[in-house]
Amino acid sequence: MGQSELVRELVEPLLASTDLELVDVEIQGPILRLSLDRPGGIDLEAIARISPVITAALDESDPMPDSYQLEISSPGLERPLRTPEHFSRFIGAKISVRTLPGTPGERRLTGLLTGADSSGVDLDAEGSGATRIGYDQIERARTVFEWGPAPKPGKPAGGPSRKKKKTSASKTTDVHEEATPR
């Protein structure tokens, strides 16, 4: 069993009595990164509450043979998809998948996740159409965050715009409108 699995087995029971979920365990050199989430999203207060509990358990169990730096964060806008439950939760969302070397077809696919079961996912891939990918063929997968539509030609891409507004006394004043991402 690898270090990531050892850490996962240690941390998941600590979260069982909370509404938090361990999304990912990543070890990069001396950094142990845990991504946590909960329905509605996670905030700093929740991370601050659980962090000492996780730290104490890791110190006691010592699943990492060398010194390490613990980072606890949210999975972010483009969250990793690792388990069948992760994929099932994001059916209908746009995802990006990189398959393992030697897998037939394109290695990098992006498209709409149309299905997920215990053996793999169904992806309506841009340019490739409907594709079935087994979990054993997936090297990495994540959700894709899409910003709102591009600005209309001739309009600024973001930031406040200025318009002149007439008042009843025939004066003009500056009015700021905030650009809202969609």
Order of alpha helices (4+ residues) and beta strands (2+ residues): alpha-beta-beta-alpha-beta-alpha-beta-beta-beta-beta-beta-beta-beta
